[in-house]
């Protein structure tokens, strides 16, 4: 696909609708785009490559956009293989082209392309560095840990374009016209979610720029209402809830814990909860449940005991939250067990790794199946999870 972003900047990326799992773990029913751009000035700069699996299509797009010209520079903003996988191929086709990258990327490049001789072909840039293409100047800002240590972003001051690397990206091929926020949120929290502080640092740099267009490495080019997208990134990277609501995530073996979770959701709704989302961790897309955990202000986890621990889908979910830096939420716990309930203790051991959370100290324990006698405890937990101030929370 070739598309004019401006008169001198063309989109030359490719859609991948054949991929089954992005990064071998994320379900992408609408595929993913690998975005690349070319700037046609007095000198020609190519902005990143694409995954090797789509290299031939991308090289054809590049050749068509060049219209016989030879690229002078390849700007490498991010070395992850879905963006840098075609570096060796494009260098082979255009042997005079020089690579422009951060010092950290230059050090890492031989790890991926040990067969390439980079001597004399690399220009290192640092924070505030510039590159003249003749009629315009590119400005480079380092963005370490958004979400790799070598990342940088590029600003074209003449046309007010920010090439944002993985920032503002989303799942979904460009051929699929869909609402931005849902898949951008799922992308952010699962790919960049751990790195809120580096994202905040990058947003502060971006705030100093006059930006008219954002060109990410995945997803659509953003040209309108940029404050909306930047505002969401600000909320997400501060780990603040985006919406008031409760996620009830459950892990049930034979359906008894599922029954409790669904009943508890009904109790929450009856008490006026603005939004209640119920997710079956054995069957739901884990990335979507992680997304919802960060989206809403409160979390209740319900799980069966298993091998003196907790049913593995719940362990997996809480582990995902822990490594993504989950924080600033109120959490309630429901456990189920038939002879020696262990799920609550196991869940609490992981939750205690979360920072700045309110945990309702009195968990609800179900013995095998929910009974009428369990209703008062579930009602109390619902009151506590919805309260403006939690009287039985510990930090």
Secondary structure, DSSP 8 states (H G I E B T S, - for coil): --EESSSSEEE--EEE-S-SEETTTEE-TT-EEE--EEEESSSEEEE----GGGHHHHHHHHHHHHTT----EEEES--SHHHHTTHHHHHHH-TT-EEEEEHHHHHHHHHH-TTS--TT-EEEE-TT-EEE-SS-EEEEEE-TTSSSTT-EEEEETTTTEEE-TTTT--SB-TTS---HHHHHHHHIIIIITT-HHHHHHHHHHHTTS--SEEE-SSS--B-S-HHHHHHHHHHHHTT--SEEEEEEEEE-SSSHHHHHHHHHHHHHHHTT-S-EEEEETTTS-HHHHHHHHHHEEEEEEEEEEETTEE-HHHHHHHHHHHHTT-BS-EEEEEEEESSS--HHHHHHHHHTTSBS-EEESS-EEEESS--GGGHHHHHHHHHHHH-SS-TTEE-
